[in-house]
Amino acid sequence: DACLVTLKERVKRCLDAYEFAGNAAAIQEEVTTWIAADVKAFETYLTKTLLEDNPGAQDGKPLDIADIARRGIVEAFDEACNAWNEDGDFDEFVGQWEGPFPKGLSALADAVKEGDVGMMGYALVREKLELYRNAYYAALNP
């Protein structure tokens, strides 16, 4: 019986690892389709807030809006992960974030807002946040 329990535990861990890898691949594929629109939305936001609202913001130095947008997307996931780790609820983060949400983060925020967290569970939301963050980071830093 002990051998059977140990075998079941090993099989479960293998299946969990396989499922995690499958989720990571699916998320990477989603992010690949979203990344251009996410960067463009952030560039538009930055152009408006940095250049139109603050015409003297450049001080004669050229801004690399695309680079700032890419860093902003990764920062959004970093902040979301920090907020989730601190108290298990990132409603405050969602309410305070000023830039556009990347599509992956928006999907998770919507699921949390709609109460799907009970079904997905705390650990699953955390896992998804990490998977999306890593997928965006990889896509933005080839």
C-alpha positions as CSV (number, residue, x, y, z in Angstrom):
1,D,0.0,0.0,0.0
2,A,2.8,2.4,0.8
3,C,4.4,1.8,-2.5
4,L,1.1,2.4,-4.3
5,V,0.6,5.7,-2.5
6,T,4.1,6.8,-3.3
7,L,3.6,5.8,-7.0
8,K,0.4,7.8,-7.1
9,E,2.1,10.8,-5.6
10,R,4.9,10.6,-8.2
11,V,2.4,10.2,-11.1
12,K,0.4,13.2,-9.8
13,R,3.6,15.4,-9.6
14,C,4.5,14.4,-13.1
15,L,1.0,15.2,-14.4
16,D,1.1,18.5,-12.5
17,A,4.4,19.4,-14.1
18,Y,3.1,18.4,-17.5
19,E,0.0,20.5,-17.0
20,F,2.1,23.5,-15.8
21,A,4.3,23.2,-19.0
22,G,1.2,23.0,-21.1
23,N,-0.3,26.1,-19.4
24,A,3.0,28.0,-19.9
25,A,3.1,27.1,-23.6
26,A,-0.6,28.2,-24.1
27,I,0.0,31.4,-22.2
28,Q,3.2,32.1,-24.3
29,E,1.1,31.7,-27.4
30,E,-1.6,34.1,-26.1
31,V,1.0,36.7,-25.2
32,T,2.6,36.4,-28.6
33,T,-0.7,37.4,-30.2
34,W,-1.3,40.2,-27.7
35,I,2.1,41.8,-27.3
36,A,2.1,44.2,-30.2
37,A,-1.3,45.7,-29.2
38,D,-0.2,45.9,-25.5
39,V,3.0,47.8,-26.4
40,K,1.1,50.1,-28.8
41,A,-1.5,50.8,-26.1
42,F,1.2,51.7,-23.6
43,E,3.1,53.8,-26.2
44,T,-0.1,55.8,-26.9
45,Y,-0.7,56.3,-23.2
46,L,2.9,57.4,-22.6
47,T,2.9,59.7,-25.6
48,K,-0.3,61.4,-24.2
49,T,0.8,61.6,-20.6
50,L,4.5,62.4,-21.1
51,L,4.5,64.5,-24.2
52,E,1.0,66.1,-24.7
53,D,0.2,66.7,-21.0
54,N,3.8,67.7,-20.2
55,P,5.4,69.4,-23.2
56,G,8.6,70.2,-21.4
57,A,9.1,66.6,-20.2
58,Q,11.7,65.7,-22.8
59,D,14.1,68.6,-21.8
60,G,15.8,68.2,-25.2
61,K,16.6,64.5,-24.7
62,P,14.9,62.0,-26.9
63,L,12.6,59.5,-25.1
64,D,12.5,55.9,-26.2
65,I,8.8,55.5,-25.8
66,A,8.9,51.9,-27.0
67,D,11.4,50.9,-24.3
68,I,9.5,52.7,-21.6
69,A,6.3,51.0,-22.7
70,R,8.0,47.5,-22.6
71,R,9.3,48.2,-19.1
72,G,5.9,49.5,-18.0
73,I,4.2,46.3,-19.1
74,V,6.7,44.2,-17.0
75,E,6.3,46.6,-14.1
76,A,2.5,46.1,-14.3
77,F,3.0,42.4,-13.7
78,D,5.6,42.9,-11.0
79,E,3.3,45.3,-9.1
80,A,0.4,42.9,-9.5
81,C,2.4,40.0,-8.2
82,N,3.6,42.1,-5.2
83,A,0.0,43.2,-4.5
84,W,-1.3,39.6,-4.7
85,N,1.5,38.3,-2.4
86,E,1.0,41.0,0.2
87,D,-2.7,40.4,0.9
88,G,-4.2,38.0,-1.7
89,D,-6.3,40.7,-3.2
90,F,-5.1,43.2,-5.8
91,D,-8.3,45.3,-6.1
92,E,-6.4,48.3,-4.8
93,F,-3.6,47.8,-7.3
94,V,-6.2,47.5,-10.1
95,G,-7.8,50.8,-8.9
96,Q,-4.5,52.7,-8.6
97,W,-2.7,51.5,-11.8
98,E,-2.6,54.5,-14.2
99,G,-1.4,52.9,-17.4
100,P,-3.2,50.5,-19.7
101,F,-3.4,46.9,-18.5
102,P,-1.7,44.3,-20.6
103,K,-4.3,41.8,-21.9
104,G,-3.0,39.0,-19.8
105,L,-3.2,41.0,-16.6
106,S,-6.6,42.4,-17.6
107,A,-7.9,38.8,-18.1
108,L,-6.7,37.8,-14.6
109,A,-8.1,41.0,-13.0
110,D,-11.5,40.4,-14.6
111,A,-11.5,36.8,-13.3
112,V,-10.7,38.0,-9.8
113,K,-13.3,40.8,-10.0
114,E,-16.0,38.3,-11.2
115,G,-15.3,36.1,-8.2
116,D,-13.6,33.3,-10.1
117,V,-10.8,33.2,-7.5
118,G,-12.8,30.9,-5.4
119,M,-12.9,28.4,-8.3
120,M,-9.3,29.0,-9.4
121,G,-7.9,29.3,-6.0
122,Y,-5.2,31.6,-4.6
123,A,-2.3,29.4,-5.8
124,L,-3.7,29.2,-9.3
125,V,-4.1,33.0,-9.6
126,R,-0.5,33.4,-8.3
127,E,0.7,30.7,-10.8
128,K,-1.1,32.4,-13.7
129,L,0.4,35.8,-12.7
130,E,3.9,34.3,-12.8
131,L,3.2,32.6,-16.1
132,Y,1.9,35.7,-17.7
133,R,4.7,37.8,-16.3
134,N,7.4,35.4,-17.5
135,A,5.7,35.1,-20.9
136,Y,5.6,38.9,-21.3
137,Y,9.2,39.3,-20.1
138,A,10.4,36.7,-22.6
139,A,8.4,38.3,-25.4
140,L,9.7,41.8,-24.6
141,N,13.3,40.8,-24.0
142,P,14.3,38.4,-26.9
